[in-house]
Amino acid sequence: MQNAASPPARAPLLRRSAARYSGWRLFLEALTGHRGWGEAWRKARPRERYRVVVVGGGGHGLATAHSLATEHGITDVAVIERGALGLGNVGRNTTIIRSNYFHPDNIRFYDLSLTLWEQLERQLNFNAMVSQRGTLNLFHTEAQRDLFTRRANAMRLLGVDALELSRAEVRRRVPLIDMDGGRFPVLGGFLQPRGGTARHDAVAWGYARAAAAAGVDVVEHCEVTGIRCQGSRVTGVDTTQGFVGADVVCLAVAGHSSRLAAHVGLTLPIETHVLQAFVSEALKPVLDLVVTYGAGHFYISQSDKGGLVFGGGIDGYNSYGQRGTLPMAEEVAAAAVTLMPALARVRVLRQWGGVMDMSMDGSPIISRTPIDGLFLNAGWCYGGFKAIPAGGRATAHLIAHGEPHPLARHLDLDRFAAGRTIDERGAGPFPYAH
């Protein structure tokens, strides 16, 4: 396949507009009654044709468009989103960012993303509330300690931060934890100090604003209903606002990847599952780390508003719903109370579900497809939010150069046919197990 686009000798910088945010501008607007603020991004209508159409206005779709415009000089780009920005998976997660993986290629890729998170707010000129409070993985048996030590050593060999915390240190940092409760006493944990959280919908808004400032059309409330091809070459997409032609179409639609790929006869190695998350009533500060429970699939942090944000595993059945079921809610609540008994008195304020595209090996897909000009960003399982900056950069690199990003070569679609799967957990080819 020919390169989708050729990058210029020097990528342009993000244009500074009159709407640039700063402390000085906030001061001036306060003096004038805040009458000078405009909309964060232009509400575009789709044109007849673009060089690149990105389907999906979530984190990865917007990050791809932003990277195409600011790093590769490709601004003839439309991001098409069926609803309002921030209402899909990018706004339906537990906001965790980290790079504590085991597979060397995954460690490098996710640590690139974490490094980009550290620069994101300055790059986008937007407060995404990135908080590197640290992520703590607890262990409960000596065998689990050995497994976590192996992963931490793999991270350290690649220059990624990982610290072992003793039982006493865990007790000091997280007093809420019941260290001796039940069958799973806490023996210690591994901390990645650079991990943490970011404000999920703010990430989408920040990328949309920066991409639009760089020349990208962000089209909301426009559903893609089909993909057109001529022979083996993509020619554009059908939408609820008419046909939009394109030289390149990139699918970044999370759990709906299989449905759109079916329009061109592609069967993807992923399944769609629902993943629930929960937020409690606001509390005084009680938790300044992200904590994951090694004896059950449970993770928890505290938001800046005071609510405890927590979740667990997928519901375990194929679904496109965004609500989940009571049995998984009960399982998450049981894990929460087992780990932190004081949470039994806390009221849950709200619950939601995200549509997860679970791949056969638990690792994502950033790849060309057998259809010339059709690219895929999918299969993120539990790792989609934390990978947004690197996922967007790698997808844009693939589109612009026709070759994979050096740190994303292992994420191609062909690995499933060739047997080069990237199975972090050794769970086998079962999407629900990842």
C-alpha beads as a LAMMPS data file, in Angstrom:
LAMMPS data file: protein, C-alpha beads

434 atoms
433 bonds

1 atom types
1 bond types

-500.0 500.0 xlo xhi
-500.0 500.0 ylo yhi
-500.0 500.0 zlo zhi

Masses

1 110.0

Atoms # bond

1 1 1 0.000 0.000 0.000
2 1 1 1.245 3.497 -0.780
3 1 1 1.903 5.867 2.079
4 1 1 -1.306 7.622 3.022
5 1 1 0.515 10.932 3.268
6 1 1 4.033 12.307 3.165
7 1 1 5.067 14.471 6.113
8 1 1 6.635 17.850 5.467
9 1 1 10.263 18.516 6.294
10 1 1 9.209 20.235 9.485
11 1 1 5.947 19.697 11.353
12 1 1 4.113 22.924 12.204
13 1 1 3.563 24.030 15.742
14 1 1 0.096 24.314 17.240
15 1 1 -1.283 27.719 16.287
16 1 1 -1.674 30.167 19.149
17 1 1 -5.108 31.715 18.823
18 1 1 -6.814 34.580 20.605
19 1 1 -8.591 31.933 22.661
20 1 1 -5.376 30.688 24.243
21 1 1 -5.831 30.141 27.964
22 1 1 -3.480 31.763 30.467
23 1 1 -3.501 33.323 33.901
24 1 1 -3.074 36.744 32.315
25 1 1 -6.098 36.229 30.051
26 1 1 -8.189 35.027 32.976
27 1 1 -7.308 38.251 34.790
28 1 1 -8.279 40.388 31.787
29 1 1 -11.572 38.530 31.269
30 1 1 -12.432 39.038 34.923
31 1 1 -12.082 42.791 34.403
32 1 1 -14.458 42.746 31.412
33 1 1 -17.168 40.500 32.820
34 1 1 -15.877 37.366 31.026
35 1 1 -17.482 38.497 27.773
36 1 1 -14.523 37.544 25.608
37 1 1 -14.604 33.769 25.968
38 1 1 -15.540 31.903 22.782
39 1 1 -16.442 28.270 22.157
40 1 1 -13.616 25.842 22.857
41 1 1 -13.739 24.340 19.358
42 1 1 -15.651 25.068 16.180
43 1 1 -18.733 22.912 15.646
44 1 1 -17.971 21.835 12.073
45 1 1 -20.238 20.319 9.463
46 1 1 -18.657 17.631 7.257
47 1 1 -17.329 18.666 3.862
48 1 1 -17.676 16.488 0.765
49 1 1 -14.132 15.143 0.978
50 1 1 -11.097 14.957 3.269
51 1 1 -7.649 13.516 3.089
52 1 1 -8.262 11.617 6.350
53 1 1 -11.521 10.793 8.120
54 1 1 -11.205 9.550 11.698
55 1 1 -14.351 7.749 12.836
56 1 1 -14.773 8.180 16.573
57 1 1 -14.373 11.345 18.622
58 1 1 -13.072 9.667 21.750
59 1 1 -9.584 9.966 23.166
60 1 1 -7.772 7.929 20.530
61 1 1 -9.619 9.434 17.577
62 1 1 -9.013 13.006 18.705
63 1 1 -5.398 12.292 19.673
64 1 1 -4.806 10.781 16.222
65 1 1 -6.234 13.842 14.474
66 1 1 -4.260 16.197 16.721
67 1 1 -1.033 14.336 16.034
68 1 1 -1.682 14.280 12.271
69 1 1 -2.120 18.053 12.277
70 1 1 0.601 19.136 14.696
71 1 1 3.319 16.525 14.070
72 1 1 2.808 15.574 10.413
73 1 1 1.286 18.690 8.881
74 1 1 -1.857 16.853 7.729
75 1 1 -4.714 19.214 8.557
76 1 1 -7.272 18.082 5.944
77 1 1 -8.789 15.825 8.599
78 1 1 -12.285 15.280 9.981
79 1 1 -13.127 13.574 13.264
80 1 1 -16.693 12.243 13.079
81 1 1 -18.469 11.461 16.341
82 1 1 -22.040 10.159 16.550
83 1 1 -22.847 12.072 19.745
84 1 1 -21.352 14.839 21.860
85 1 1 -17.669 14.677 22.755
86 1 1 -16.918 13.022 26.090
87 1 1 -20.038 10.839 26.267
88 1 1 -18.458 7.638 24.941
89 1 1 -15.799 5.450 26.526
90 1 1 -13.430 8.376 27.054
91 1 1 -15.912 9.726 29.614
92 1 1 -16.833 6.293 31.002
93 1 1 -13.715 5.012 32.733
94 1 1 -11.878 5.216 36.041
95 1 1 -9.265 7.733 34.800
96 1 1 -6.131 5.719 35.693
97 1 1 -2.815 6.307 33.895
98 1 1 0.178 3.997 34.393
99 1 1 2.816 1.924 32.575
100 1 1 3.380 -1.001 34.958
101 1 1 3.280 -3.846 32.430
102 1 1 5.311 -7.036 32.020
103 1 1 5.888 -7.539 28.281
104 1 1 8.914 -5.386 27.267
105 1 1 7.220 -3.998 24.153
106 1 1 4.136 -3.064 26.163
107 1 1 6.254 -1.433 28.871
108 1 1 7.963 0.764 26.266
109 1 1 4.686 1.695 24.578
110 1 1 2.742 2.539 27.726
111 1 1 5.677 4.413 29.250
112 1 1 5.801 6.555 26.105
113 1 1 2.153 7.322 26.823
114 1 1 2.881 8.147 30.465
115 1 1 5.706 10.457 29.379
116 1 1 3.303 12.187 26.987
117 1 1 0.741 12.529 29.789
118 1 1 3.375 14.451 31.744
119 1 1 3.605 16.994 28.892
120 1 1 -0.038 16.957 27.805
121 1 1 -1.508 19.983 29.560
122 1 1 1.235 22.298 28.343
123 1 1 0.985 20.878 24.825
124 1 1 -2.808 21.222 24.637
125 1 1 -3.036 24.455 26.673
126 1 1 -5.829 22.772 28.645
127 1 1 -6.204 21.614 32.247
128 1 1 -6.728 17.858 31.999
129 1 1 -6.150 17.537 35.777
130 1 1 -3.266 15.093 35.363
131 1 1 -2.364 13.952 38.884
132 1 1 0.697 11.711 39.314
133 1 1 -0.281 10.514 42.756
134 1 1 1.115 6.999 42.213
135 1 1 -0.468 3.604 41.515
136 1 1 -0.117 0.868 44.137
137 1 1 -0.619 -2.831 43.311
138 1 1 -1.091 -4.934 46.465
139 1 1 0.101 -8.535 46.814
140 1 1 -1.215 -11.129 49.238
141 1 1 0.956 -14.255 48.868
142 1 1 4.653 -14.973 48.448
143 1 1 3.972 -16.330 44.966
144 1 1 2.256 -13.080 44.050
145 1 1 5.201 -11.131 45.476
146 1 1 7.513 -13.094 43.176
147 1 1 5.294 -12.388 40.167
148 1 1 5.131 -8.650 40.921
149 1 1 8.887 -8.569 41.579
150 1 1 9.477 -10.059 38.153
151 1 1 7.302 -7.402 36.553
152 1 1 8.971 -4.607 38.539
153 1 1 12.417 -5.836 37.516
154 1 1 11.342 -5.921 33.857
155 1 1 10.219 -2.304 34.233
156 1 1 13.441 -1.222 35.939
157 1 1 15.577 -2.839 33.234
158 1 1 13.826 -0.523 30.764
159 1 1 14.245 2.558 32.947
160 1 1 10.650 2.661 34.220
161 1 1 9.942 3.464 37.868
162 1 1 8.799 0.698 40.243
163 1 1 9.177 0.568 44.039
164 1 1 8.431 -2.273 46.442
165 1 1 6.581 -1.195 49.580
166 1 1 6.734 -3.218 52.762
167 1 1 3.666 -4.171 54.728
168 1 1 4.379 -1.367 57.209
169 1 1 4.794 1.182 54.430
170 1 1 1.487 0.159 52.838
171 1 1 -0.220 0.550 56.222
172 1 1 1.304 4.010 56.658
173 1 1 0.319 5.239 53.192
174 1 1 -3.196 3.746 53.051
175 1 1 -4.623 3.429 56.592
176 1 1 -8.036 2.384 55.240
177 1 1 -6.714 -1.027 54.137
178 1 1 -7.495 -4.016 56.370
179 1 1 -4.024 -5.574 56.422
180 1 1 -5.050 -8.808 58.188
181 1 1 -8.585 -9.391 56.970
182 1 1 -9.938 -12.751 55.843
183 1 1 -8.088 -15.134 53.545
184 1 1 -5.988 -12.441 51.875
185 1 1 -3.751 -10.520 54.289
186 1 1 -1.783 -7.715 52.628
187 1 1 1.932 -8.551 52.552
188 1 1 3.056 -5.440 50.669
189 1 1 2.765 -3.778 47.303
190 1 1 4.523 -2.320 44.296
191 1 1 4.213 1.389 43.626
192 1 1 4.708 3.244 40.358
193 1 1 5.149 6.838 41.600
194 1 1 4.616 8.356 38.130
195 1 1 1.217 6.703 37.723
196 1 1 -1.997 8.405 38.720
197 1 1 -5.168 9.815 37.209
198 1 1 -6.454 12.401 34.724
199 1 1 -9.873 13.988 34.192
200 1 1 -11.439 11.785 31.485
201 1 1 -13.799 14.145 29.652
202 1 1 -11.339 17.043 29.965
203 1 1 -8.878 14.973 27.948
204 1 1 -11.392 14.750 25.087
205 1 1 -12.208 18.459 25.295
206 1 1 -8.540 19.450 25.396
207 1 1 -7.652 17.345 22.363
208 1 1 -10.717 18.607 20.461
209 1 1 -9.832 22.232 21.164
210 1 1 -6.179 21.803 20.156
211 1 1 -6.997 19.761 17.050
212 1 1 -9.593 22.300 15.894
213 1 1 -7.097 25.128 16.453
214 1 1 -4.671 23.241 14.196
215 1 1 -7.233 23.015 11.370
216 1 1 -9.075 19.745 12.030
217 1 1 -12.869 19.591 11.553
218 1 1 -14.524 18.128 14.669
219 1 1 -17.987 16.920 13.633
220 1 1 -20.387 15.971 16.429
221 1 1 -23.838 14.341 16.285
222 1 1 -23.000 12.631 12.991
223 1 1 -23.167 8.828 12.960
224 1 1 -21.222 6.762 10.436
225 1 1 -23.637 4.234 8.948
226 1 1 -21.392 2.587 6.360
227 1 1 -17.973 2.447 4.733
228 1 1 -17.654 2.608 0.950
229 1 1 -14.955 0.890 -1.088
230 1 1 -14.042 0.722 -4.749
231 1 1 -12.443 -2.646 -5.311
232 1 1 -10.063 -3.135 -2.402
233 1 1 -9.670 0.609 -1.755
234 1 1 -11.674 2.672 0.743
235 1 1 -13.380 5.735 -0.727
236 1 1 -15.210 7.261 2.226
237 1 1 -17.997 6.837 4.752
238 1 1 -21.770 7.149 4.738
239 1 1 -23.094 9.266 7.581
240 1 1 -26.389 10.635 8.835
241 1 1 -25.291 13.921 7.240
242 1 1 -24.453 12.398 3.854
243 1 1 -21.491 10.726 2.175
244 1 1 -18.004 11.968 3.106
245 1 1 -15.205 10.978 0.744
246 1 1 -11.706 10.239 2.038
247 1 1 -8.342 8.935 0.931
248 1 1 -7.887 7.368 4.362
249 1 1 -10.450 6.177 6.925
250 1 1 -9.335 5.347 10.473
251 1 1 -11.650 3.472 12.836
252 1 1 -11.204 4.514 16.484
253 1 1 -14.579 3.508 17.896
254 1 1 -13.667 1.183 20.792
255 1 1 -16.387 -1.419 21.377
256 1 1 -18.082 -0.673 18.055
257 1 1 -15.053 -1.609 15.928
258 1 1 -16.491 -4.985 14.906
259 1 1 -19.776 -3.457 13.769
260 1 1 -18.126 -0.901 11.494
261 1 1 -15.507 -3.349 10.190
262 1 1 -18.350 -5.670 9.170
263 1 1 -19.434 -3.076 6.590
264 1 1 -16.362 -4.018 4.525
265 1 1 -16.473 -7.731 5.317
266 1 1 -13.809 -7.742 8.045
267 1 1 -14.108 -10.014 11.084
268 1 1 -11.904 -8.683 13.877
269 1 1 -10.287 -10.769 16.664
270 1 1 -12.136 -8.872 19.379
271 1 1 -15.317 -9.153 21.436
272 1 1 -17.388 -6.361 22.967
273 1 1 -18.086 -6.420 26.702
274 1 1 -19.459 -3.951 29.232
275 1 1 -17.251 -2.656 32.052
276 1 1 -18.884 -0.903 35.006
277 1 1 -17.514 1.898 37.142
278 1 1 -18.823 3.656 40.237
279 1 1 -18.484 6.936 42.134
280 1 1 -19.319 7.435 45.800
281 1 1 -20.601 10.475 47.620
282 1 1 -17.997 13.167 48.312
283 1 1 -15.731 12.525 51.294
284 1 1 -12.891 14.355 52.970
285 1 1 -9.469 13.262 51.597
286 1 1 -8.874 9.651 52.654
287 1 1 -6.901 8.177 49.732
288 1 1 -4.008 9.835 47.906
289 1 1 -2.969 6.845 45.753
290 1 1 -4.587 4.674 43.122
291 1 1 -4.886 1.253 44.776
292 1 1 -5.511 -2.100 43.081
293 1 1 -6.500 -5.220 45.020
294 1 1 -4.313 -8.218 44.191
295 1 1 -6.832 -10.747 45.548
296 1 1 -9.690 -9.563 43.332
297 1 1 -10.303 -7.350 40.354
298 1 1 -10.869 -4.071 42.179
299 1 1 -9.246 -0.642 41.857
300 1 1 -9.988 2.637 43.599
301 1 1 -8.888 6.276 43.757
302 1 1 -10.330 9.520 45.098
303 1 1 -11.305 12.329 42.754
304 1 1 -10.644 16.030 43.340
305 1 1 -14.329 16.429 44.157
306 1 1 -13.968 13.903 46.982
307 1 1 -15.830 10.983 45.414
308 1 1 -14.234 7.543 45.475
309 1 1 -13.919 6.263 41.897
310 1 1 -13.770 2.466 41.672
311 1 1 -14.453 -0.516 39.445
312 1 1 -13.745 -4.171 38.815
313 1 1 -13.923 -6.709 36.016
314 1 1 -16.078 -6.881 32.919
315 1 1 -19.546 -8.392 33.284
316 1 1 -18.379 -11.412 31.272
317 1 1 -20.902 -11.495 28.445
318 1 1 -21.028 -9.807 25.036
319 1 1 -22.939 -6.536 25.160
320 1 1 -23.206 -3.086 23.619
321 1 1 -25.097 -1.764 26.649
322 1 1 -23.792 1.031 28.837
323 1 1 -25.223 -0.019 32.177
324 1 1 -24.039 -3.483 33.348
325 1 1 -25.716 -5.875 35.765
326 1 1 -26.246 -6.209 39.510
327 1 1 -24.068 -9.344 40.065
328 1 1 -20.895 -7.517 38.999
329 1 1 -21.890 -4.473 41.061
330 1 1 -22.222 -6.773 44.077
331 1 1 -18.852 -8.383 43.343
332 1 1 -17.129 -4.992 43.164
333 1 1 -18.812 -3.868 46.385
334 1 1 -17.743 -7.077 48.150
335 1 1 -14.120 -6.572 47.091
336 1 1 -14.240 -2.942 48.238
337 1 1 -15.531 -3.813 51.696
338 1 1 -13.114 -6.740 52.062
339 1 1 -10.123 -4.519 51.289
340 1 1 -11.370 -1.374 53.060
341 1 1 -14.128 -2.224 55.570
342 1 1 -14.845 1.447 56.280
343 1 1 -16.317 1.747 52.786
344 1 1 -19.357 -0.242 53.936
345 1 1 -20.842 2.997 55.258
346 1 1 -20.230 4.966 52.037
347 1 1 -23.114 5.602 49.640
348 1 1 -22.681 5.087 45.903
349 1 1 -23.658 8.238 44.033
350 1 1 -23.735 6.928 40.456
351 1 1 -22.769 4.014 38.207
352 1 1 -22.129 3.677 34.485
353 1 1 -20.835 1.210 31.897
354 1 1 -18.305 1.497 29.085
355 1 1 -18.273 -0.637 25.933
356 1 1 -14.961 -2.514 25.903
357 1 1 -13.395 -4.073 22.813
358 1 1 -11.569 -7.049 24.315
359 1 1 -8.924 -8.532 22.024
360 1 1 -7.945 -12.201 21.857
361 1 1 -4.626 -11.612 23.631
362 1 1 -5.490 -8.648 25.844
363 1 1 -3.304 -6.201 23.887
364 1 1 -4.436 -3.435 21.516
365 1 1 -4.409 -3.226 17.720
366 1 1 -2.923 -0.296 15.773
367 1 1 -2.757 -1.515 12.230
368 1 1 -3.569 -1.333 8.561
369 1 1 -6.305 -3.655 7.381
370 1 1 -6.671 -5.748 4.199
371 1 1 -8.699 -2.815 2.797
372 1 1 -6.295 -0.287 1.272
373 1 1 -6.604 3.050 3.074
374 1 1 -8.522 1.634 6.049
375 1 1 -6.698 1.792 9.389
376 1 1 -7.665 0.422 12.795
377 1 1 -7.168 1.618 16.353
378 1 1 -8.983 -0.909 18.569
379 1 1 -8.797 -3.788 21.061
380 1 1 -7.744 -1.699 24.050
381 1 1 -9.376 -3.908 26.695
382 1 1 -8.735 -2.192 30.051
383 1 1 -5.852 -0.056 28.751
384 1 1 -7.512 2.443 26.428
385 1 1 -7.584 5.597 28.540
386 1 1 -4.012 5.410 29.784
387 1 1 -2.773 4.859 26.213
388 1 1 -4.524 7.828 24.571
389 1 1 -1.443 10.026 23.931
390 1 1 0.741 7.189 22.616
391 1 1 -2.148 5.539 20.759
392 1 1 -2.913 8.747 18.911
393 1 1 0.737 9.373 18.078
394 1 1 1.300 5.804 16.857
395 1 1 -1.873 5.760 14.737
396 1 1 -1.017 9.124 13.168
397 1 1 2.513 7.895 12.415
398 1 1 1.110 4.816 10.688
399 1 1 -1.276 6.907 8.571
400 1 1 1.319 9.541 7.690
401 1 1 4.220 7.215 6.861
402 1 1 2.527 3.957 5.931
403 1 1 4.791 2.217 8.453
404 1 1 4.199 1.397 12.143
405 1 1 5.555 3.632 14.864
406 1 1 8.776 2.058 16.241
407 1 1 7.144 1.425 19.643
408 1 1 3.912 0.008 18.169
409 1 1 5.217 -2.504 15.615
410 1 1 4.094 -5.382 17.815
411 1 1 0.459 -4.209 17.795
412 1 1 -0.319 -5.106 14.172
413 1 1 -3.393 -7.076 13.148
414 1 1 -1.348 -9.807 11.441
415 1 1 0.051 -11.063 14.743
416 1 1 -3.082 -13.127 15.392
417 1 1 -2.666 -15.109 12.156
418 1 1 1.089 -15.463 12.662
419 1 1 0.870 -16.569 16.311
420 1 1 2.817 -13.557 17.640
421 1 1 0.279 -12.771 20.341
422 1 1 1.126 -10.461 23.258
423 1 1 -0.478 -12.193 26.212
424 1 1 0.464 -10.236 29.365
425 1 1 -1.328 -12.639 31.714
426 1 1 -0.864 -15.916 29.853
427 1 1 -4.645 -16.322 29.805
428 1 1 -4.874 -17.733 26.285
429 1 1 -7.102 -16.685 23.364
430 1 1 -10.172 -15.841 25.468
431 1 1 -11.172 -12.154 25.447
432 1 1 -13.210 -12.388 28.654
433 1 1 -10.138 -13.710 30.520
434 1 1 -8.078 -10.601 29.808

Bonds

1 1 1 2
2 1 2 3
3 1 3 4
4 1 4 5
5 1 5 6
6 1 6 7
7 1 7 8
8 1 8 9
9 1 9 10
10 1 10 11
11 1 11 12
12 1 12 13
13 1 13 14
14 1 14 15
15 1 15 16
16 1 16 17
17 1 17 18
18 1 18 19
19 1 19 20
20 1 20 21
21 1 21 22
22 1 22 23
23 1 23 24
24 1 24 25
25 1 25 26
26 1 26 27
27 1 27 28
28 1 28 29
29 1 29 30
30 1 30 31
31 1 31 32
32 1 32 33
33 1 33 34
34 1 34 35
35 1 35 36
36 1 36 37
37 1 37 38
38 1 38 39
39 1 39 40
40 1 40 41
41 1 41 42
42 1 42 43
43 1 43 44
44 1 44 45
45 1 45 46
46 1 46 47
47 1 47 48
48 1 48 49
49 1 49 50
50 1 50 51
51 1 51 52
52 1 52 53
53 1 53 54
54 1 54 55
55 1 55 56
56 1 56 57
57 1 57 58
58 1 58 59
59 1 59 60
60 1 60 61
61 1 61 62
62 1 62 63
63 1 63 64
64 1 64 65
65 1 65 66
66 1 66 67
67 1 67 68
68 1 68 69
69 1 69 70
70 1 70 71
71 1 71 72
72 1 72 73
73 1 73 74
74 1 74 75
75 1 75 76
76 1 76 77
77 1 77 78
78 1 78 79
79 1 79 80
80 1 80 81
81 1 81 82
82 1 82 83
83 1 83 84
84 1 84 85
85 1 85 86
86 1 86 87
87 1 87 88
88 1 88 89
89 1 89 90
90 1 90 91
91 1 91 92
92 1 92 93
93 1 93 94
94 1 94 95
95 1 95 96
96 1 96 97
97 1 97 98
98 1 98 99
99 1 99 100
100 1 100 101
101 1 101 102
102 1 102 103
103 1 103 104
104 1 104 105
105 1 105 106
106 1 106 107
107 1 107 108
108 1 108 109
109 1 109 110
110 1 110 111
111 1 111 112
112 1 112 113
113 1 113 114
114 1 114 115
115 1 115 116
116 1 116 117
117 1 117 118
118 1 118 119
119 1 119 120
120 1 120 121
121 1 121 122
122 1 122 123
123 1 123 124
124 1 124 125
125 1 125 126
126 1 126 127
127 1 127 128
128 1 128 129
129 1 129 130
130 1 130 131
131 1 131 132
132 1 132 133
133 1 133 134
134 1 134 135
135 1 135 136
136 1 136 137
137 1 137 138
138 1 138 139
139 1 139 140
140 1 140 141
141 1 141 142
142 1 142 143
143 1 143 144
144 1 144 145
145 1 145 146
146 1 146 147
147 1 147 148
148 1 148 149
149 1 149 150
150 1 150 151
151 1 151 152
152 1 152 153
153 1 153 154
154 1 154 155
155 1 155 156
156 1 156 157
157 1 157 158
158 1 158 159
159 1 159 160
160 1 160 161
161 1 161 162
162 1 162 163
163 1 163 164
164 1 164 165
165 1 165 166
166 1 166 167
167 1 167 168
168 1 168 169
169 1 169 170
170 1 170 171
171 1 171 172
172 1 172 173
173 1 173 174
174 1 174 175
175 1 175 176
176 1 176 177
177 1 177 178
178 1 178 179
179 1 179 180
180 1 180 181
181 1 181 182
182 1 182 183
183 1 183 184
184 1 184 185
185 1 185 186
186 1 186 187
187 1 187 188
188 1 188 189
189 1 189 190
190 1 190 191
191 1 191 192
192 1 192 193
193 1 193 194
194 1 194 195
195 1 195 196
196 1 196 197
197 1 197 198
198 1 198 199
199 1 199 200
200 1 200 201
201 1 201 202
202 1 202 203
203 1 203 204
204 1 204 205
205 1 205 206
206 1 206 207
207 1 207 208
208 1 208 209
209 1 209 210
210 1 210 211
211 1 211 212
212 1 212 213
213 1 213 214
214 1 214 215
215 1 215 216
216 1 216 217
217 1 217 218
218 1 218 219
219 1 219 220
220 1 220 221
221 1 221 222
222 1 222 223
223 1 223 224
224 1 224 225
225 1 225 226
226 1 226 227
227 1 227 228
228 1 228 229
229 1 229 230
230 1 230 231
231 1 231 232
232 1 232 233
233 1 233 234
234 1 234 235
235 1 235 236
236 1 236 237
237 1 237 238
238 1 238 239
239 1 239 240
240 1 240 241
241 1 241 242
242 1 242 243
243 1 243 244
244 1 244 245
245 1 245 246
246 1 246 247
247 1 247 248
248 1 248 249
249 1 249 250
250 1 250 251
251 1 251 252
252 1 252 253
253 1 253 254
254 1 254 255
255 1 255 256
256 1 256 257
257 1 257 258
258 1 258 259
259 1 259 260
260 1 260 261
261 1 261 262
262 1 262 263
263 1 263 264
264 1 264 265
265 1 265 266
266 1 266 267
267 1 267 268
268 1 268 269
269 1 269 270
270 1 270 271
271 1 271 272
272 1 272 273
273 1 273 274
274 1 274 275
275 1 275 276
276 1 276 277
277 1 277 278
278 1 278 279
279 1 279 280
280 1 280 281
281 1 281 282
282 1 282 283
283 1 283 284
284 1 284 285
285 1 285 286
286 1 286 287
287 1 287 288
288 1 288 289
289 1 289 290
290 1 290 291
291 1 291 292
292 1 292 293
293 1 293 294
294 1 294 295
295 1 295 296
296 1 296 297
297 1 297 298
298 1 298 299
299 1 299 300
300 1 300 301
301 1 301 302
302 1 302 303
303 1 303 304
304 1 304 305
305 1 305 306
306 1 306 307
307 1 307 308
308 1 308 309
309 1 309 310
310 1 310 311
311 1 311 312
312 1 312 313
313 1 313 314
314 1 314 315
315 1 315 316
316 1 316 317
317 1 317 318
318 1 318 319
319 1 319 320
320 1 320 321
321 1 321 322
322 1 322 323
323 1 323 324
324 1 324 325
325 1 325 326
326 1 326 327
327 1 327 328
328 1 328 329
329 1 329 330
330 1 330 331
331 1 331 332
332 1 332 333
333 1 333 334
334 1 334 335
335 1 335 336
336 1 336 337
337 1 337 338
338 1 338 339
339 1 339 340
340 1 340 341
341 1 341 342
342 1 342 343
343 1 343 344
344 1 344 345
345 1 345 346
346 1 346 347
347 1 347 348
348 1 348 349
349 1 349 350
350 1 350 351
351 1 351 352
352 1 352 353
353 1 353 354
354 1 354 355
355 1 355 356
356 1 356 357
357 1 357 358
358 1 358 359
359 1 359 360
360 1 360 361
361 1 361 362
362 1 362 363
363 1 363 364
364 1 364 365
365 1 365 366
366 1 366 367
367 1 367 368
368 1 368 369
369 1 369 370
370 1 370 371
371 1 371 372
372 1 372 373
373 1 373 374
374 1 374 375
375 1 375 376
376 1 376 377
377 1 377 378
378 1 378 379
379 1 379 380
380 1 380 381
381 1 381 382
382 1 382 383
383 1 383 384
384 1 384 385
385 1 385 386
386 1 386 387
387 1 387 388
388 1 388 389
389 1 389 390
390 1 390 391
391 1 391 392
392 1 392 393
393 1 393 394
394 1 394 395
395 1 395 396
396 1 396 397
397 1 397 398
398 1 398 399
399 1 399 400
400 1 400 401
401 1 401 402
402 1 402 403
403 1 403 404
404 1 404 405
405 1 405 406
406 1 406 407
407 1 407 408
408 1 408 409
409 1 409 410
410 1 410 411
411 1 411 412
412 1 412 413
413 1 413 414
414 1 414 415
415 1 415 416
416 1 416 417
417 1 417 418
418 1 418 419
419 1 419 420
420 1 420 421
421 1 421 422
422 1 422 423
423 1 423 424
424 1 424 425
425 1 425 426
426 1 426 427
427 1 427 428
428 1 428 429
429 1 429 430
430 1 430 431
431 1 431 432
432 1 432 433
433 1 433 434
